[in-house]
Amino acid sequence: MKTISKKFIINEDIREKEIRAIAADGSALGVISTRDAQAMADEADLDLVMISPGAKPPVCKIMDLGKFVYEQAKKDKDAKKKQKIVSVKEIRVSLRIEEHDIDIKTKNARKFLLDGDKVKITVRFRGREMELGYLGQRILEKFSSKLEDVCIIEKSARREGRNMTMIVGPKKV
C-alpha cells in the first residue's frame, strides 16, 4: 500500500506488536496483535491507521485513509472560511488637532470598530511638545469618551518614545 498522508502511520509502517483496534463502523475490537488487525483491514480493503501513537497500547482504526484525509481537509477549509481576521487600524493625530478633526477621526474609528477591527490611536509629539504629555492624555480621553458606546479600551494610554498610544477594540454584542 502507498502512503497518502505523511501525518499518519499506516499499514505496514506500524511497528508495535499489540494495538487497541477500532473497527470501520466505530466499534472497539480490543487489544489485538498488529498482524491480525492488518489482516482485518486487508480483508475489508481498508487501511489500518494509527490515530493516537502516544497511548499504551497505541490506538489504530480500520478506515479508508483517502476518504478520511479528504473529509478532514473539507472540515479545515470550512473552519478557515468562518474565521474572522482582526486587523489593527491606526489613527494618528497631533497635539494641535482641532475639535472638528477629532470628530472626523472618531467617525472613521467608529466605522473600523463596527467592522470588527481594533483601532490604535496615536498622538505624536514633536520637539518641545514632549513636555505636554497631559494634553496627549486629554486627546485620547476625548477619543475614548466619543467612542465608548462601540468600544472597550484594550490598552490604556501609554507613552512610547515620541508617541502616546491607546488601543480600543469593538464591544462584544
VEXFI-649123 format. One record per residue (C-alpha): residue number from 0; residue in one letter; chain; x, y, z. Coordinates in steps of 0.5 Angstrom, whole numbers, plus 2048, in hexadecimal, padded with zeros to 3 digits. Example, Ala and Ser with C-alpha at 12.3 -4.5 7.8 and 13.67 -1.06 7.14 Angstrom:
REM VEXFI-649123
k:0	r:a	c:A	east:819	north:7F7	up:810
k:1	r:s	c:A	east:81B	north:7FE	up:80E
END
This chain:
REM VEXFI-649123
k:0	r:m	c:A	east:800	north:800	up:800
k:1	r:k	c:A	east:802	north:807	up:7FF
k:2	r:t	c:A	east:803	north:80D	up:804
k:3	r:i	c:A	east:7FD	north:812	up:802
k:4	r:s	c:A	east:7FF	north:817	up:808
k:5	r:k	c:A	east:805	north:818	up:80C
k:6	r:k	c:A	east:802	north:81A	up:812
k:7	r:f	c:A	east:7FF	north:812	up:814
k:8	r:i	c:A	east:803	north:80C	up:815
k:9	r:i	c:A	east:7FF	north:807	up:811
k:10	r:n	c:A	east:7FF	north:7FF	up:80F
k:11	r:e	c:A	east:806	north:7FC	up:80F
k:12	r:d	c:A	east:809	north:802	up:812
k:13	r:i	c:A	east:806	north:801	up:819
k:14	r:r	c:A	east:80C	north:7FD	up:81D
k:15	r:e	c:A	east:808	north:7FC	up:823
k:16	r:k	c:A	east:807	north:7F5	up:825
k:17	r:e	c:A	east:800	north:7F6	up:828
k:18	r:i	c:A	east:7FB	north:7FB	up:827
k:19	r:r	c:A	east:7F4	north:7FE	up:829
k:20	r:a	c:A	east:7F0	north:7FD	up:823
k:21	r:i	c:A	east:7E9	north:800	up:821
k:22	r:a	c:A	east:7E5	north:7FD	up:81B
k:23	r:a	c:A	east:7E3	north:801	up:815
k:24	r:d	c:A	east:7DC	north:802	up:818
k:25	r:g	c:A	east:7DF	north:805	up:81E
k:26	r:s	c:A	east:7DE	north:7FF	up:823
k:27	r:a	c:A	east:7E4	north:7FD	up:827
k:28	r:l	c:A	east:7E8	north:7F7	up:826
k:29	r:g	c:A	east:7EC	north:7F7	up:82C
k:30	r:v	c:A	east:7F3	north:7F6	up:82C
k:31	r:i	c:A	east:7F6	north:7F1	up:827
k:32	r:s	c:A	east:7FC	north:7F0	up:823
k:33	r:t	c:A	east:7FE	north:7F5	up:81D
k:34	r:r	c:A	east:7FE	north:7EF	up:819
k:35	r:d	c:A	east:7F7	north:7ED	up:81A
k:36	r:a	c:A	east:7F5	north:7F4	up:819
k:37	r:q	c:A	east:7F9	north:7F5	up:813
k:38	r:a	c:A	east:7F5	north:7EE	up:810
k:39	r:m	c:A	east:7EE	north:7F1	up:812
k:40	r:a	c:A	east:7F0	north:7F8	up:80E
k:41	r:d	c:A	east:7F2	north:7F4	up:808
k:42	r:e	c:A	east:7EC	north:7EF	up:808
k:43	r:a	c:A	east:7E8	north:7F6	up:808
k:44	r:d	c:A	east:7EC	north:7F9	up:803
k:45	r:l	c:A	east:7ED	north:7FF	up:808
k:46	r:d	c:A	east:7F4	north:802	up:80C
k:47	r:l	c:A	east:7F6	north:801	up:813
k:48	r:v	c:A	east:7F7	north:808	up:815
k:49	r:m	c:A	east:7FB	north:80A	up:81C
k:50	r:i	c:A	east:7F6	north:80F	up:81F
k:51	r:s	c:A	east:7FA	north:810	up:826
k:52	r:p	c:A	east:801	north:80E	up:826
k:53	r:g	c:A	east:802	north:810	up:82D
k:54	r:a	c:A	east:7FD	north:80C	up:830
k:55	r:k	c:A	east:7FF	north:805	up:833
k:56	r:p	c:A	east:7FE	north:801	up:82F
k:57	r:p	c:A	east:7FD	north:805	up:829
k:58	r:v	c:A	east:7F6	north:806	up:826
k:59	r:c	c:A	east:7F5	north:804	up:81F
k:60	r:k	c:A	east:7EF	north:805	up:81B
k:61	r:i	c:A	east:7ED	north:801	up:815
k:62	r:m	c:A	east:7EB	north:806	up:80F
k:63	r:d	c:A	east:7EB	north:809	up:808
k:64	r:l	c:A	east:7F1	north:80E	up:809
k:65	r:g	c:A	east:7F0	north:811	up:803
k:66	r:k	c:A	east:7E9	north:813	up:805
k:67	r:f	c:A	east:7EB	north:815	up:80C
k:68	r:v	c:A	east:7F0	north:81A	up:809
k:69	r:y	c:A	east:7EB	north:81D	up:804
k:70	r:e	c:A	east:7E6	north:81E	up:80A
k:71	r:q	c:A	east:7EB	north:821	up:80F
k:72	r:a	c:A	east:7ED	north:826	up:809
k:73	r:k	c:A	east:7E6	north:828	up:808
k:74	r:k	c:A	east:7E5	north:829	up:80F
k:75	r:d	c:A	east:7EB	north:82D	up:810
k:76	r:k	c:A	east:7E9	north:831	up:80A
k:77	r:d	c:A	east:7E2	north:833	up:80D
k:78	r:a	c:A	east:7E5	north:835	up:813
k:79	r:k	c:A	east:7EA	north:839	up:810
k:80	r:k	c:A	east:7E4	north:83D	up:80C
k:81	r:k	c:A	east:7E1	north:83E	up:812
k:82	r:q	c:A	east:7E7	north:841	up:816
k:83	r:k	c:A	east:7E7	north:849	up:816
k:84	r:i	c:A	east:7EE	north:84C	up:816
k:85	r:v	c:A	east:7EE	north:852	up:81A
k:86	r:s	c:A	east:7F3	north:857	up:818
k:87	r:v	c:A	east:7F5	north:85E	up:81C
k:88	r:k	c:A	east:7F4	north:864	up:818
k:89	r:e	c:A	east:7F8	north:86A	up:81A
k:90	r:i	c:A	east:7F5	north:871	up:81B
k:91	r:r	c:A	east:7FB	north:877	up:81C
k:92	r:v	c:A	east:7FA	north:87E	up:81F
k:93	r:s	c:A	east:7FE	north:883	up:821
k:94	r:l	c:A	east:7FD	north:888	up:828
k:95	r:r	c:A	east:7FB	north:88D	up:823
k:96	r:i	c:A	east:7F5	north:88A	up:821
k:97	r:e	c:A	east:7EE	north:88E	up:820
k:98	r:e	c:A	east:7E7	north:88B	up:823
k:99	r:h	c:A	east:7E4	north:88A	up:81C
k:100	r:d	c:A	east:7EA	north:886	up:81A
k:101	r:i	c:A	east:7E9	north:882	up:820
k:102	r:d	c:A	east:7E2	north:881	up:81E
k:103	r:i	c:A	east:7E4	north:87E	up:817
k:104	r:k	c:A	east:7E9	north:87A	up:81A
k:105	r:t	c:A	east:7E5	north:877	up:81F
k:106	r:k	c:A	east:7E0	north:876	up:81A
k:107	r:n	c:A	east:7E5	north:872	up:816
k:108	r:a	c:A	east:7E7	north:86E	up:81C
k:109	r:r	c:A	east:7DF	north:86C	up:81D
k:110	r:k	c:A	east:7DF	north:869	up:816
k:111	r:f	c:A	east:7E5	north:865	up:818
k:112	r:l	c:A	east:7E2	north:862	up:81E
k:113	r:l	c:A	east:7DC	north:861	up:81B
k:114	r:d	c:A	east:7DF	north:85D	up:816
k:115	r:g	c:A	east:7E2	north:859	up:81C
k:116	r:d	c:A	east:7E9	north:85C	up:81B
k:117	r:k	c:A	east:7EE	north:85E	up:821
k:118	r:v	c:A	east:7F0	north:866	up:821
k:119	r:k	c:A	east:7F6	north:868	up:823
k:120	r:i	c:A	east:7F6	north:870	up:825
k:121	r:t	c:A	east:7FD	north:873	up:825
k:122	r:v	c:A	east:7FF	north:87A	up:827
k:123	r:r	c:A	east:805	north:87D	up:824
k:124	r:f	c:A	east:80A	north:881	up:828
k:125	r:r	c:A	east:80F	north:886	up:824
k:126	r:g	c:A	east:814	north:88A	up:827
k:127	r:r	c:A	east:812	north:88D	up:82D
k:128	r:e	c:A	east:80B	north:88A	up:82E
k:129	r:m	c:A	east:80F	north:884	up:831
k:130	r:e	c:A	east:80D	north:888	up:838
k:131	r:l	c:A	east:806	north:889	up:836
k:132	r:g	c:A	east:804	north:881	up:838
k:133	r:y	c:A	east:7FE	north:883	up:83C
k:134	r:l	c:A	east:7FB	north:886	up:835
k:135	r:g	c:A	east:7FC	north:880	up:831
k:136	r:q	c:A	east:7F9	north:87C	up:837
k:137	r:r	c:A	east:7F3	north:881	up:836
k:138	r:i	c:A	east:7F2	north:880	up:82F
k:139	r:l	c:A	east:7F2	north:878	up:830
k:140	r:e	c:A	east:7ED	north:879	up:835
k:141	r:k	c:A	east:7E8	north:87D	up:831
k:142	r:f	c:A	east:7E9	north:878	up:82B
k:143	r:s	c:A	east:7E7	north:872	up:830
k:144	r:s	c:A	east:7E1	north:876	up:833
k:145	r:k	c:A	east:7DE	north:877	up:82C
k:146	r:l	c:A	east:7DF	north:870	up:82A
k:147	r:e	c:A	east:7DD	north:86D	up:831
k:148	r:d	c:A	east:7D6	north:86A	up:82E
k:149	r:v	c:A	east:7DA	north:866	up:829
k:150	r:c	c:A	east:7E1	north:864	up:82C
k:151	r:i	c:A	east:7E5	north:862	up:832
k:152	r:i	c:A	east:7EC	north:864	up:834
k:153	r:e	c:A	east:7F0	north:85E	up:833
k:154	r:k	c:A	east:7F7	north:862	up:834
k:155	r:s	c:A	east:7F6	north:869	up:838
k:156	r:a	c:A	east:7FA	north:86F	up:836
k:157	r:r	c:A	east:802	north:86E	up:837
k:158	r:r	c:A	east:808	north:872	up:835
k:159	r:e	c:A	east:80C	north:86E	up:830
k:160	r:g	c:A	east:812	north:873	up:82E
k:161	r:r	c:A	east:80F	north:879	up:82A
k:162	r:n	c:A	east:808	north:876	up:829
k:163	r:m	c:A	east:803	north:874	up:82E
k:164	r:t	c:A	east:7FE	north:86F	up:82C
k:165	r:m	c:A	east:7F8	north:86B	up:82E
k:166	r:i	c:A	east:7F5	north:865	up:82B
k:167	r:v	c:A	east:7ED	north:864	up:82B
k:168	r:g	c:A	east:7E9	north:85E	up:829
k:169	r:p	c:A	east:7E2	north:85D	up:827
k:170	r:k	c:A	east:7DD	north:85C	up:82C
k:171	r:k	c:A	east:7DA	north:854	up:82C
k:172	r:v	c:A	east:7D3	north:854	up:82B
END
